[in-house]
Amino acid sequence: MTVEILRTSLKLQMEPRFRFLYETGRLEELLDPNPKDVAEEILKRILESSKPTVTNIFSLSMFSGKTTAAVDFADLADKSGLQVIAVQPNSSLRHGELQKTQITTHKQKKYRTLPAILTDPNLRSVVEVAERIDREKQSSRPVLIIDEAMLYKENEANTQEAEEYVESIRQMGIDVITTGITRNFKTKPFVVMDHLVRASSRREKWENVQMTTQCAFCTERAKGTARYIFEDGQIRLAFEKDPDHLAGGDDKYAQVCVDVHRSFQLDK
């Protein structure tokens, strides 16, 4: 069977309402909270705070609306006169040339984008962008969006340093918004994003916003992401031994509840 036939067979296994919303590009209806509400709340927090802030927008699974919330925020911030700069690690690319100069949401009715700077997968390179913003400030409260923060893989060996990099940006007078998932497809932590979320409990002006969506195969909330492999005329879940990260969208992944619908399978 061709890959397209295999994908169609997988789609037929989806929970009926989920499949309908998927096919009509309306999966945002399953998100909780709504990305626009998240964007409005973050903007309000920034405007009302006397000091710069850090907001971690995170979820346990892909397709939970994190990047959509960031794009919504950028639209609102622009109307409020705030300077918004976005960055993403070069390992996050899933849409090829389309994504090299802009953050790109997973496709709904259409892709939504936000101009972005591509950085090395080390938050030190993001600090360098922030230092440039600080030198060339176009507003009194610039905002830096760090998309796909879990993929700053070079910081995994020293997550405390990653936390300090983000805090140093805040100390420059720049509000920071990070987006990312805290679990890989093996349901193990993406350690950088997981650490940043945990750090909010001990850092002044740090806050978390958790976003969720529905499992693709039942009505439970998603707690992880399944990775599917299409090969030799068959479709299977990825094995635990497979690489933690593989860039892709709904061509490779689906949000799952984990408890009933698994995110991976143990090696044979």
PAZAPA-4460 file (N, C-alpha, C; in steps of 0.05 Angstrom, whole numbers, plus 32768, in hexadecimal, padded with zeros to 4 digits):
% residues 268
    n_x    n_y    n_z   ca_x   ca_y   ca_z    c_x    c_y    c_z   seq   type   mol
   8011   7FE8   8000   8000   8000   8000   8011   8019   8000     1      M     A
   8008   802E   7FF3   8017   8047   7FF2   8015   8055   800D     2      T     A
   8027   8068   8012   8026   8078   802A   800C   8086   802D     3      V     A
   8001   8091   8017   7FE8   80A0   8018   7FD1   808E   8021     4      E     A
   7FD0   8075   8017   7FBB   8062   801F   7FBE   805C   803D     5      I     A
   7FD7   8059   8046   7FDC   8053   8062   7FD3   806A   8074     6      L     A
   7FD8   8083   806B   7FCF   809A   807A   7FB1   809B   807B     7      R     A
   7FA4   8094   8065   7F87   8094   8065   7F7C   807F   8078     8      T     A
   7F89   8068   8079   7F80   8053   808C   7F83   805C   80A8     9      S     A
   7F98   806B   80AE   7F9C   8076   80C9   7F86   808A   80D0    10      L     A
   7F80   809B   80BC   7F6C   80AF   80C0   7F51   80A3   80C7    11      K     A
   7F4B   808C   80BA   7F31   807F   80BF   7F2F   8074   80DC    12      L     A
   7F45   8071   80E9   7F45   8067   8105   7F40   807E   8119    13      Q     A
   7F40   8097   810F   7F3D   80AE   8121   7F21   80B0   812D    14      M     A
   7F1F   80BB   8145   7F05   80C1   8151   7EF5   80D1   813E    15      E     A
   7EDB   80CB   8139   7ECC   80D7   8124   7ECC   80F6   8123    16      P     A
   7EC7   8103   813A   7EC6   8120   813A   7EE2   812B   8134    17      R     A
   7EF6   811E   8140   7F12   8127   813A   7F18   8125   811D    18      F     A
   7F10   810F   8110   7F15   810B   80F4   7F07   8121   80E3    19      R     A
   7EEE   8127   80EA   7EE0   813C   80DC   7EEE   8157   80DE    20      F     A
   7EF6   815E   80F7   7F04   8178   80FB   7F1F   8178   80ED    21      L     A
   7F2C   8161   80ED   7F46   815F   80DF   7F43   8164   80C1    22      Y     A
   7F2F   8157   80B6   7F2B   8159   8099   7F21   8175   8091    23      E     A
   7F14   8183   80A3   7F0A   819E   809C   7F1C   81B4   80A7    24      T     A
   7F34   81AD   80B1   7F47   81C1   80BB   7F3D   81D1   80D3    25      G     A
   7F2F   81C3   80E5   7F23   81D1   80FC   7F2B   81C5   8117    26      R     A
   7F43   81B9   8118   7F4C   81AC   8131   7F50   81C0   8148    27      L     A
   7F51   81DA   8141   7F54   81EE   8157   7F3C   81ED   816A    28      E     A
   7F26   81E3   8160   7F0E   81E1   8171   7F12   81CD   8189    29      E     A
   7F26   81BC   8187   7F2C   81A9   819C   7F40   81B3   81B0    30      L     A
   7F4B   81CA   81AB   7F60   81D5   81BD   7F55   81E1   81D6    31      L     A
   7F64   81DD   81EC   7F5C   81E8   8206   7F75   81EF   8215    32      D     A
   7F79   820A   821A   7F68   8220   8214   7F6A   8228   81F7    33      P     A
   7F59   823B   81EF   7F59   8245   81D4   7F72   8256   81D0    34      N     A
   7F81   8253   81BA   7F9A   8262   81B5   7F96   8280   81B7    35      P     A
   7F80   828B   81AC   7F7B   82A8   81AD   7F79   82B1   81CA    36      K     A
   7F6B   82A1   81DB   7F69   82A8   81F7   7F84   82A9   8205    37      D     A
   7F95   8295   81FE   7FB0   8294   8209   7FC0   82AD   8201    38      V     A
   7FBE   82B4   81E7   7FCC   82CB   81DD   7FC4   82E5   81EB    39      A     A
   7FAA   82E8   81EF   7F9F   8300   81FC   7FA8   8301   8219    40      E     A
   7FA9   82EA   8227   7FB1   82EA   8243   7FCF   82F1   8246    41      E     A
   7FDF   82E6   8234   7FFC   82EC   8235   8001   8309   8230    42      I     A
   7FF4   8314   821C   7FF7   8331   8215   7FEF   8342   822D    43      L     A
   7FD8   833B   8239   7FCF   834A   8251   7FE4   8349   8267    44      K     A
   7FEF   8332   826C   8003   832E   8281   801B   833F   827C    45      R     A
   8024   8340   8263   803C   834F   825C   8036   836D   8260    46      I     A
   8020   8376   8256   8019   8393   8257   8015   839C   8273    47      L     A
   800C   838A   8285   8006   8393   82A1   801E   838E   82B3    48      E     A
   8033   8381   82AA   8049   837B   82BB   805E   8392   82BA    49      S     A
   8068   8399   82D1   807D   83AE   82D2   8098   83A3   82CB    50      S     A
   809B   8388   82CB   80B4   837B   82C4   80AF   8368   82AD    51      K     A
   80C4   8362   829E   80C2   834E   8288   80BA   8333   8293    52      P     A
   80AE   8323   8283   80A3   8309   828B   80AE   82F3   8279    53      T     A
   80AA   82DA   8283   80AF   82C2   8273   8095   82B2   8274    54      V     A
   808B   82AA   825D   8074   8298   825B   807B   8280   824B    55      T     A
   8078   8268   8257   807C   824F   8249   8062   8244   8240    56      N     A
   805D   8243   8226   8045   8236   821B   804C   821A   8214    57      I     A
   8041   8207   8223   804A   81EB   821F   8032   81D8   821E    58      F     A
   8038   81C0   8215   8024   81AA   8214   8032   8190   8216    59      S     A
   8023   817B   821B   802E   8160   821B   8030   8153   81FF    60      L     A
   801F   815E   81ED   801E   8152   81D2   8022   8168   81BD    61      S     A
   8028   815F   81A5   8027   8171   818E   800A   8179   8188    62      M     A
   8007   818D   8176   7FED   8195   816C   7FDB   81A1   8181    63      F     A
   7FE6   81AD   8196   7FD6   81B8   81AB   7FD2   81D6   81A9    64      S     A
   7FDC   81E3   8194   7FD6   81FF   8190   7FEB   8213   819B    65      G     A
   8003   8209   81A3   8017   821A   81AF   8021   822F   819B    66      K     A
   8029   8227   8183   8033   823A   8170   801D   824C   8166    67      T     A
   8004   8242   8164   7FEE   8253   815C   7FEA   8269   8171    68      T     A
   7FEC   8262   818A   7FEA   8277   819F   7FFF   828C   819D    69      A     A
   8018   8283   8196   802E   8296   8192   8029   82A8   817B    70      A     A
   801F   829D   8165   8019   82AE   814D   8002   82C1   8153    71      V     A
   7FEE   82B8   8162   7FD8   82C9   816A   7FE3   82E0   817C    72      D     A
   7FF5   82D9   818E   8001   82ED   819F   800F   8302   818F    73      F     A
   801F   82FA   817C   802E   830C   816B   801C   8320   815C    74      A     A
   8005   8316   8153   7FF2   8327   8145   7FE7   833C   8158    75      D     A
   7FE0   8334   8171   7FD5   8346   8184   7FEA   835A   818E    76      L     A
   8002   8350   8192   8018   8361   819C   801F   8377   8187    77      A     A
   801E   836F   816E   8024   8383   8159   8010   839A   815A    78      D     A
   7FF7   8393   815E   7FE2   83A8   8160   7FE5   83B9   8179    79      K     A
   7FF3   83AE   818D   7FF7   83BD   81A6   8011   83CD   81A6    80      S     A
   801F   83CB   818F   8038   83DA   818D   8051   83CD   8199    81      G     A
   804F   83B3   81A0   8066   83A5   81AA   8077   8399   8194    82      L     A
   8091   8399   8198   80A4   838D   8186   80A5   836F   818C    83      Q     A
   80A0   835E   8178   80A1   8341   817C   80B6   8335   8169    84      V     A
   80C8   8326   8174   80DC   8317   8165   80DA   82FA   816C    85      I     A
   80DB   82E9   8158   80D8   82CC   815C   80F1   82BD   8153    86      A     A
   80F8   82A8   8161   810E   8296   8159   8105   827A   815B    87      V     A
   8113   8268   814C   810E   824C   814E   8129   823D   8148    88      Q     A
   812D   8226   8154   8146   8217   814E   8145   820A   8132    89      P     A
   815C   8208   8126   815D   81FD   810A   8154   81E0   8109    90      N     A
   8153   81D2   811F   814A   81B6   811F   812C   81B4   811F    91      S     A
   811E   81CA   8120   8101   81C9   8122   80F3   81C8   8106    92      S     A
   8103   81CC   80F1   80F7   81CF   80D6   80E7   81B6   80CE    93      L     A
   80CE   81BA   80C7   80BE   81A4   80BD   80B1   81AB   80A2    94      R     A
   80B3   81C4   809A   80A6   81CD   8081   80BB   81D7   806D    95      H     A
   80D4   81CF   8070   80E9   81D7   805D   80ED   81F5   805A    96      G     A
   80EE   81FE   8042   80F4   821B   803D   80DF   822D   804A    97      E     A
   80C6   8224   804C   80B1   8234   8058   80B8   823D   8074    98      L     A
   80C6   822C   8082   80CA   8231   809F   80E6   823D   80A5    99      Q     A
   80F7   8241   8091   8111   824B   8097   8112   8268   80A0   100      K     A
   80FD   8277   809A   80FC   8293   80A3   80E3   8299   80B2   101      T     A
   80D5   8285   80BB   80BC   828B   80C9   80B3   8272   80D9   102      Q     A
   80A7   8278   80F1   8099   8264   8100   8080   825C   80F1   103      I     A
   807B   8242   80F0   8064   8238   80E1   8053   8226   80F2   104      T     A
   8039   822B   80F4   8027   8219   8103   8023   81FF   80F3   105      T     A
   8019   81EB   8101   8010   81D3   80F3   7FF8   81DB   80E3   106      H     A
   7FF4   81CF   80CC   7FE0   81D7   80B9   7FC4   81D2   80C4   107      K     A
   7FB3   81E7   80C3   7F96   81E4   80C8   7F8A   81E9   80AC   108      Q     A
   7F7A   81FE   80AA   7F70   8205   808F   7F87   8210   807E   109      K     A
   7F9A   821D   808C   7FB2   8226   807E   7FC8   822A   8093   110      K     A
   7FE1   822A   808A   7FF6   8230   809D   7FF5   824D   80A6   111      Y     A
   7FFC   8251   80C0   7FFF   826C   80CA   801C   8270   80D1   112      R     A
   8027   8288   80CB   8043   828B   80CE   804A   82A5   80DD   113      T     A
   8063   82A6   80E6   806D   82BD   80F4   808B   82BF   80ED   114      L     A
   8094   82D6   80E3   80B0   82D9   80DC   80C2   82D1   80F4   115      P     A
   80D7   82C2   80EE   80E8   82B8   8104   8105   82B6   80FB   116      A     A
   8117   82B6   810F   8133   82B3   810B   813B   8297   8111   117      I     A
   8149   828A   8100   8152   826E   8104   816C   826F   8115   118      L     A
   816D   825F   812A   8185   825F   813C   8190   8243   813E   119      T     A
   81A8   8242   8149   81B4   8228   8150   81A3   821B   8166   120      D     A
   81A5   8201   816A   8195   81F3   817F   81A1   81F7   819B   121      P     A
   81AA   820F   81A1   81B5   8216   81BB   81AA   8231   81C3   122      N     A
   819F   8233   81DB   8193   824D   81E3   81A6   8263   81E6   123      L     A
   81C0   825E   81E6   81D4   8273   81E5   81D0   8284   81CB   124      R     A
   81CA   8276   81B5   81C6   8285   819C   81AD   8296   819D   125      S     A
   8199   828F   81AE   8181   829F   81B2   8189   82B8   81C3   126      V     A
   819A   82B4   81D6   81A4   82CB   81E6   81B1   82DF   81D4   127      V     A
   81C0   82D6   81C0   81CE   82E8   81AE   81B9   82F8   819E   128      E     A
   81A3   82EB   8196   818E   82FA   8189   8182   830F   819B   129      V     A
   817E   8307   81B5   8173   831A   81C8   8185   8331   81CD   130      A     A
   81A0   832D   81CD   81B3   8342   81D1   81B1   8356   81BA   131      E     A
   81AD   834C   81A2   81A9   835E   818B   818F   836E   818D   132      R     A
   817A   8360   8197   8161   836E   819B   8165   8385   81B0   133      I     A
   8174   837E   81C5   8178   8392   81DA   8187   83AA   81D0   134      D     A
   819B   83A6   81BE   81AA   83BC   81B3   819A   83CD   81A0   135      R     A
   8187   83C0   8192   8178   83CD   817D   815A   83D0   8184   136      E     A
   8154   83D4   819D   8138   83D4   81A7   8127   83E8   8196   137      K     A
   8111   83DD   818D   80FD   83ED   817F   80E5   83F4   8190   138      Q     A
   80E4   83E8   81A8   80CF   83EE   81BB   80DA   83EA   81D7   139      S     A
   80CC   83F5   81EB   80D6   83F2   8206   80D3   83D6   8212   140      S     A
   80C0   83C6   8206   80BC   83AB   8210   80BA   8397   81F8   141      R     A
   80D1   8391   81ED   80D1   837D   81D7   80CA   8361   81E2   142      P     A
   80BF   8350   81D1   80B7   8335   81D9   80C6   8321   81C6   143      V     A
   80D2   830D   81D2   80E0   82F9   81C3   80D1   82DE   81C5   144      L     A
   80C8   82D3   81AF   80BB   82B9   81AF   80CF   82A4   81A7   145      I     A
   80D3   8290   81B8   80E5   8279   81B3   80D3   8261   81AC   146      I     A
   80D0   825B   8193   80BE   8245   818B   80CD   822B   818B   147      D     A
   80BF   8215   8191   80CB   81FA   8192   80E3   81F9   81A5   148      E     A
   80DF   8204   81BD   80F5   8206   81D0   8100   81EB   81D8   149      A     A
   80F0   81D6   81D6   80F9   81BB   81DE   8110   81B1   81CC   150      M     A
   8114   81BE   81B4   8127   81B4   81A1   8142   81C3   81A3   151      L     A
   8146   81D2   81B9   8160   81DD   81BE   8171   81C7   81CB   152      Y     A
   8178   81B3   81BB   8182   819A   81C5   819E   819D   81D2   153      K     A
   81AD   81B1   81C9   81C8   81B4   81D4   81C8   81BD   81F1   154      E     A
   81B1   81C5   81FB   81AE   81CD   8217   81A5   81B6   8229   155      N     A
   81A1   819F   821E   8196   8189   822E   81A9   8180   8244   156      E     A
   81C2   8182   8240   81D6   8179   8254   81D7   818C   826B   157      A     A
   81CD   81A5   8268   81CE   81B8   827E   81B5   81C9   827C   158      N     A
   819F   81BE   8286   8185   81CC   8285   8184   81E5   8297   159      T     A
   8194   81E5   82AC   8196   81FD   82BD   81A1   8215   82AD   160      Q     A
   81B4   820F   829C   81BF   8224   828B   81AA   822E   8278   161      E     A
   8199   821C   826D   8184   8224   825B   8171   8237   8269   162      A     A
   816A   8230   8282   8159   8242   8292   8165   825D   8296   163      E     A
   817F   825E   829B   818D   8277   82A0   818F   8287   8286   164      E     A
   8192   827B   826F   8191   8289   8256   8177   8298   8253   165      Y     A
   8161   828A   8258   8146   8296   8255   8143   82AD   8269   166      V     A
   814B   82A9   8281   8149   82BE   8296   815B   82D6   828F   167      E     A
   8172   82D1   8283   8183   82E7   827B   8176   82F9   8266   168      S     A
   8167   82EC   8254   8158   82FC   8240   8143   830D   824E   169      I     A
   8135   8302   8261   8121   8311   8270   812E   8329   827E   170      R     A
   8146   8324   828A   8154   8339   8298   815D   834F   8286   171      Q     A
   815F   834A   826C   8165   8360   8259   814E   8373   8255   172      M     A
   8136   836C   8260   811F   837C   825B   810E   8372   8244   173      G     A
   8111   8359   823D   8103   834D   8227   80F0   8337   8232   174      I     A
   80D6   833A   822B   80C3   8324   8233   80C8   830C   8221   175      D     A
   80C6   82F4   822D   80CC   82DB   821E   80B3   82C9   821E   176      V     A
   80AD   82BE   8207   8099   82A9   8204   80A6   8291   81F8   177      I     A
   80A5   827A   8206   80AF   8261   81FA   8097   8250   81F3   178      T     A
   809A   8240   81DE   8086   822C   81D7   8094   8211   81D4   179      T     A
   8086   81FB   81DC   8092   81E1   81D9   8082   81CB   81E7   180      G     A
   8088   81B3   81DF   807C   819C   81ED   8090   8191   8202   181      I     A
   8086   8186   8217   8097   817C   822D   809C   815E   822B   182      T     A
   808E   8150   8219   8092   8133   8215   8099   812D   81F8   183      R     A
   80AC   811B   81F5   80B1   8111   81DA   809E   80FA   81D4   184      N     A
   80A0   80ED   81BD   808C   80D9   81B6   808E   80C0   81C7   185      F     A
   80A5   80BE   81D6   80A9   80A7   81E8   809D   80AE   8204   186      K     A
   808F   80C5   8206   8084   80CF   821F   8099   80D5   8234   187      T     A
   80B1   80D9   822B   80C7   80E1   823D   80CB   80FF   8239   188      K     A
   80D7   810D   824D   80D9   812A   824C   80EA   8134   8235   189      P     A
   80E1   8149   8227   80F3   815A   8218   8100   816C   822D   190      F     A
   8118   8166   8235   8122   8170   824E   8125   818E   8250   191      V     A
   812B   819C   823A   812E   81B9   823B   8113   81C6   8241   192      V     A
   80FE   81BF   8231   80E4   81CC   8236   80D9   81C3   8251   193      M     A
   80DC   81AA   8257   80D3   81A0   8271   80E0   81B0   8288   194      D     A
   80F9   81B6   8286   8107   81C5   829B   80FD   81E1   829C   195      H     A
   80F9   81EE   8285   80EF   820A   8285   80D4   820C   8293   196      L     A
   80C3   81F8   828D   80A8   81F8   829A   80AB   81F5   82B8   197      V     A
   80BC   81E3   82C1   80C0   81DF   82DD   80CD   81F7   82EB   198      R     A
   80DD   8205   82DC   80EB   821D   82E7   80D8   8233   82EE   199      A     A
   80C1   8234   82E2   80AE   824A   82E7   80A5   824C   8304   200      S     A
   80A7   8236   8313   809E   8236   832E   80B1   8245   8341   201      S     A
   80C9   8249   8338   80DD   8256   8349   80E8   8270   833D   202      R     A
   80DF   8278   8326   80E9   8290   8319   80D4   82A6   831A   203      R     A
   80DD   82BE   8321   80CB   82D5   8321   80C2   82DC   8305   204      E     A
   80A9   82E1   8301   809D   82E9   82E8   809E   82D4   82D2   205      K     A
   80A1   82BA   82DB   809F   82A4   82C8   8083   8297   82CC   206      W     A
   8077   828F   82B7   805C   8283   82B8   8059   826E   82A2   207      E     A
   8048   825A   82A7   8043   8245   8293   8026   8246   8289   208      N     A
   8022   823F   8270   8007   823B   8265   8007   8220   8258   209      V     A
   7FF7   820D   8262   7FF6   81F3   8256   7FDE   81F2   8242   210      Q     A
   7FE3   81E7   822B   7FCF   81E4   8216   7FCB   81C6   8211   211      M     A
   7FB2   81BF   820A   7FAC   81A3   8205   7F9A   81A0   81EC   212      T     A
   7F99   8188   81E2   7F86   8182   81CC   7F7B   8166   81D1   213      T     A
   7F6A   815C   81BF   7F5E   8142   81C2   7F6F   812D   81B4   214      Q     A
   7F6F   8115   81BF   7F7B   80FE   81B2   7F6E   80FA   8197   215      C     A
   7F7E   80F2   8183   7F74   80EE   8168   7F61   80D6   8166   216      A     A
   7F63   80C3   817A   7F55   80AA   8177   7F3F   80A5   818C   217      F     A
   7F3C   80B8   819F   7F26   80B6   81B2   7F21   80D2   81BD   218      C     A
   7F0F   80D5   81CF   7F07   80F0   81D9   7F17   80F9   81F2   219      T     A
   7F2B   80E9   81FA   7F3C   80F1   8211   7F4F   8107   8208   220      E     A
   7F5A   8116   821B   7F6E   812A   8215   7F89   811D   820E   221      R     A
   7F97   8128   81FB   7FB1   811D   81F3   7FC6   8122   8208   222      A     A
   7FD6   810E   820D   7FEC   8110   8221   8007   8109   8214   223      K     A
   8007   8105   81FA   801F   80FE   81EC   801B   80FF   81CE   224      G     A
   8030   80F8   81C0   802F   80F9   81A3   8039   80DF   8197   225      T     A
   8029   80D3   8186   8031   80BA   8178   8040   80C1   815F   226      A     A
   8055   80B2   815A   8064   80B5   8141   805F   809C   8130   227      R     A
   8057   80A0   8118   8050   808A   8106   8065   8087   80F0   228      Y     A
   806B   806E   80EA   807F   8068   80D5   8070   8059   80BE   229      I     A
   8073   8063   80A6   8067   8057   808E   807D   804A   807E   230      F     A
   807D   802F   807D   8092   8022   806E   808A   8006   8067   231      E     A
   8094   7FFC   8051   808F   7FE1   8047   8071   7FDB   8046   232      D     A
   8061   7FEF   803E   8044   7FEB   803B   8035   7FE8   8055   233      G     A
   8042   7FF0   806B   8035   7FEE   8085   8038   8008   8095   234      Q     A
   8028   800A   80A9   802A   8021   80BB   802D   8016   80D8   235      I     A
   8040   8022   80E6   8044   801A   8102   804C   8032   8113   236      R     A
   8049   802E   812D   8054   8042   8140   8072   8040   8140   237      L     A
   807F   8057   8145   809D   8056   8147   80A5   8046   815F   238      A     A
   80BD   803B   815E   80C8   802C   8174   80D5   803E   8188   239      F     A
   80D8   8035   81A1   80E4   8045   81B6   8102   804C   81AF   240      E     A
   810F   803B   819F   812B   803F   8199   812E   8055   8183   241      K     A
   8118   805E   8176   811B   8072   8161   8123   808D   816D   242      D     A
   812F   809F   815C   8138   80B9   8166   8122   80C9   8174   243      P     A
   8129   80D8   8189   8115   80E7   8198   8107   80FC   8186   244      D     A
   8116   8108   8174   810B   811D   8163   810D   8117   8146   245      H     A
   80F7   811B   8138   80F6   8118   811B   80E2   812E   8111   246      L     A
   80EC   8142   8103   80DB   8158   80FB   80C4   814E   80EA   247      A     A
   80AC   8159   80EF   8095   8151   80DF   807C   815B   80EC   248      G     A
   8066   8158   80DD   804C   8160   80E7   8039   8148   80E7   249      G     A
   8020   814C   80DD   800D   8136   80DD   8013   8121   80C9   250      D     A
   8029   8124   80B9   8032   810F   80A8   8041   80F9   80B7   251      D     A
   8049   80FF   80D0   8058   80EC   80E0   804C   80E8   80FC   252      K     A
   803C   80FC   8106   8034   80FC   8122   8016   80FF   8125   253      Y     A
   800C   80F6   813C   7FF0   80FA   8144   7FF0   80FD   8163   254      A     A
   7FDF   810E   816D   7FDC   8112   818A   7FCB   80FA   8195   255      Q     A
   7FD5   80EF   81AC   7FC8   80D7   81B7   7FC5   80DA   81D5   256      V     A
   7FB2   80CB   81E0   7FAE   80CB   81FD   7FC3   80BC   820D   257      C     A
   7FD2   80AB   81FF   7FE8   809B   820A   7FDD   8083   821A   258      V     A
   7FCA   8087   822C   7FC0   8071   823D   7FB3   805A   822C   259      D     A
   7FA3   8061   8219   7F96   804E   8208   7FA3   804C   81ED   260      V     A
   7FA8   8064   81E1   7FB4   8065   81C7   7FD1   806D   81CB   261      H     A
   7FE3   805A   81C4   7FFF   805D   81CB   800D   8071   81BA   262      R     A
   8024   807B   81C4   8035   808D   81B5   804D   807F   81A8   263      S     A
   8053   8068   81B0   806A   8059   81A5   8066   803C   81AC   264      F     A
   8077   802B   81A0   8076   800E   81A8   8092   8005   81B0   265      Q     A
   8093   7FF3   81C2   80AD   7FE9   81CB   80BA   7FD9   81B4   266      L     A
   80D4   7FD9   81B5   80E3   7FCB   81A0   80DE   7FAD   81A0   267      D     A
   80DD   7FA2   8189   80D9   7F85   8188   80F2   7F76   8191   268      K     A
***
